[in-house]
Amino acid sequence: MTLALQWQPIRVIAGKEFRDRIRSRWVLAVSLVFTVFTLAISYFGAVSQGTVGFQGIEPLIASLVSLSIYLLPLIALILGFDALVGERERGTLNLLLSYPISRAELLLGKYLGLALAMTCSTLAGFGLAGLVVVIKLPMADWFQYAGFMVSAVLLGWVFLSLAVAASAFCASRTAASGAAIAIWFFFVLVYDLLLLGVLVLSGGSALGALFPVLLMLNPADIFRILNIFGPADLHTLFGLLSVFPAGLADPLLLGSIMLLWVAAPLGLAAWRFKP
């Protein structure tokens, strides 16, 4: 596998992937889902307390973070789990590789096209709802909501990268879909339960200084941390993360770690996908 990547074939593959999602109305459908959920949470999020209407940016961000943790990784994994193995099963992989394009360029082009589709749907969905919800709020609330959207895009990129890696390692679409479900369960549901169980059983002494590091080994937790420390401090609304040191909650540091989470699975996928 050559290390000298050519931009032109990557751009062509990425453009095709993105246009396919536009033609299938995938971007529109996901954007509508995000918009509807955001508006519903904005106005009916406190209905259990007997209140209807917008309650402020802090409850909105907290609710959207909780929703996005479940929804965004699932959508990204569904989008990317058959990126490579699907081409192999349809018999089109060898045809694609017969063109003057390397396997690394094909992999990167597919990821970038899918990531662009994921980014557009995320920004459009949350952005349209945000215009309705926070247009009359102070500028600080605008910045906080924009920060949430950027972190949501990063979360989608990470799980899309994990999906493409699963697609590279699995021999069939069935196996890849099973791997995608396992990835979702582990990072979204199981990982924090394991940490919480260790903390409870040990009385909080087993993990010690390793606890913040272990949290950063889960991209879903990094996404939470990015949103609970900011202009409006939301860390008291999240149980397990409330003890995370504020000094480590630097957006540049956490954003860089999220980008590493994007690059690492893609690197594994490129290694597995080599001739």
Helices and strands as residue ranges (DSSP letters): H 7-23, H 26-44, G 47-49, H 57-80, H 85-90, H 93-97, H 103-134, H 139-169, H 173-184, I 185-190, H 191-202, H 210-215, H 219-228, G 235-237, G 240-243, G 246-248, H 251-273
